[in-house]
Amino acid sequence: MNVNKTKDVFGIQRDLPLNYIERFADTILVDSLDRSHHVVIYGSSKQGKTSLRKKNINEDDYILVHCNNKMNLSEIHNNILKQAGYELSLSESLTISGKAKVRATLGWDFFVKSNVEVEGELGKQKEKIVKSLDIDIDDVNDIIKALEDNQFSKIIVLEDFHYLKPQTQEDFSIALKAFHENSKITFLIVGVWLEENRLIALNGDLAGRVKSVNADKWEDGELKKLIDDGEYLLNISFSDEFKEKLIKESLQNVYVIQEVCYLICKENGIVHTYEGEQLALDCSKLNKYLDQVVSQHSGRYSKFISDFSDGFQPTELEMYKWILYTIIVSEVNELENGLRRNTINDLITQKHPRGSDLNPGNLTQALTSIASLQVRNGITPIIIDYDSTTKKINIVDKGFIIWLNNQNRDDILKESGLPNLIAG
């Protein structure tokens, strides 16, 4: 029997866990890339999006660009060219708009025979071929030309796409159409949201050109197999009651399941594969470790509530505080399914000082900026997101739902200056 370390099986690590299981998302991803489609991997936080990419794409077959909220389209292009091997500097040439072009330089080392004798033998001398292009870093056509001149053929992965400002997301969705029509370059975009057609909503011309892979969906059977495979690798067993309750209480969150299983193993002294007869573990402390895993993020959740309530700046309507109200007073099943804009509007108008005089446009404007507000306040990964297609707020961090369900919600409402549940 192979001896495996517990930390390589359960818990969250940088590499793929040994108990990784293939699911429908793997099939869709492989098929889409095989057909040279652009692909969007989407889902809640810590639901296996990165593992899905690492499992199905060799490290040598892609370049990786990590997005952030300060990037614009030119900076995305800049990062792509650097990852593709270009050295970038300012050129003396100007674009049509009067902006300085960028000089993109490639260098290839090669060896030639030398007449210099080294230790009695003719040696080799290293020389370099240099090729430079003056390009408009904002022009997608120049980026395509530069990549083609480099015979670039790798997949371009844009990780954390949801961190980009809304305008940058829209600008890239327009550029992606040009990449699709004028090159063979393939993009893989990874983002925290539950909206299947996020990029198509930003640019309708991408319909049929982008395939979406839902990494958020885990069947109970898949999660059970994940635990079962871990048991086999470590020669241990969890009780059936433990497995069933953990999957249910975790709200199908693979991160929570992996972490709780790791802590239970640690509690039982399992640091590697158990030698001897399969060991039945004591699983009686499930609730303790489930609470411990979720509570690790308690500070982040409290900060989210405080910062989100304040909005971007003080305003008379305080729309973000009232959006928060609708989340706090909603039941777990409602949060799991997402809160529709009409429901949010009804809840707010019942309690807001302005009541029915509120303009629905104020709510819509606030909803479309909730991801940007969280990123600005350093809430990463984000906790809630607005789906403009289905017009719903989605909780994209399931740990937050578990945490919120274990809090005194009236206390949270009181601290936020909102009407409590008891008083109505």
Phi, psi and omega in degrees: 000132177292143177262119181245145176280140180302320182293342177271352180254297180259167182085176180256127179224172182288324181272171177296136175292149181294339180264020178304134177240144178277140180226188184299327180300323178298316181298315180297317182297311182298315181296318182295317180291325179296332180264011177061030174281152164287144187231139173244120172261121182229163178158178179292169178296138175060042177248014173098018181295313181293320178298322178300317179292314182296325181292322192254354179231125178295144183301329181282353186260004180213159168247153187238125176242119177271122182276154173215172187283359178261351185284141165247184185298319181297326179287328173296313178301317180303312181294322179298313181296320178298315180295334180277358174110002181276146167259131187246139176209165179287140178259162175278346179285155180241150174283174179300326181281357179094003179276145180295135175285170179249134176268116179257120186241134175244143177227136177240127175273140173213163184246140177234157178295143182240146177278356181282129181269126179241115180054044174083359180233153175290130182267189177238145181246131181276130174233171186223136173260131181240134177231132182235146176230138171263116187232157171271109187295342179275344187267114182300330180294323177292324179294317179299315181298318180297318180292322179292323177297333178270003184053041182288131183224010182276162173285140176259116181260123173255103182271147178061043181301332183293343179286340182294148176299149180309319180295321179293321176300317180293317179299319180292322180298328176287318178296326182298326177298319178293319176302320182291316187278333188247008180205175175256013182289136180247134177251143170239116185250129183241126182213154177266098172195170181243015182267116186298320187247046183304311183290326179291326176295328179283328180211102183302337180293348180277354179303129182084351181254349183231134176253138180254139179240118182274102178274355184282331189279118174236123174282153178302322180295324178292319179291324177295319179295324176303314179291317180301316180296323176296320177302314182297317183294332183252359179058047180227174174214137170263154178290153178298323179298320178299312182299313183297315182291320180297316180297319180290312184290335179280354184058038179061031178268115187293328178298312181298317180298313180298318182291318180295318178299321178297316182292324177294319177299315180297319178300326181268008177077019181267106178251349176202180182306129182285133180266131181116201178295148181308131186265125175277123184275152172280112185253018188290344184259029180305309184299321180299313185281332174297315178294322181295317181296315181290322183292342176302335183255012183301318179298320180293319179294320178295320178295320178301312182298315181294310184289320181295322180299326182285340182068196179285327182195162179298133178222160181293319185279335180050051187297324182292325177296323181280332171296318177300321178305314183296328178289316184294323184274355183276152179283162183303314182295327177292320179292324178296322183274346181095146181259121180287150182302320180297320178294316179300315181298318180296316180296320181291314183296335179291331187241340184292142179306328180279341178056227184288353179280353179297141176274121180304335179296329177296320179293313181300317180298319179291319182299320183290349182247011186291328177291317180298322180297318180293317180297318179299325182271006177078019177273091181228130357291161182294160184253323177232155180215153179251126178265107184288341180284309180269355180057054180226146165275128177246139173274111185260010171231098186294337176301328180296321179295316179298315180298313182298324181292342180258007180258161170279104187292329178297325178295319179296316180297317180298315181296332181270001180073033182244156179295137184273172185287323184293312181285341182069000000 
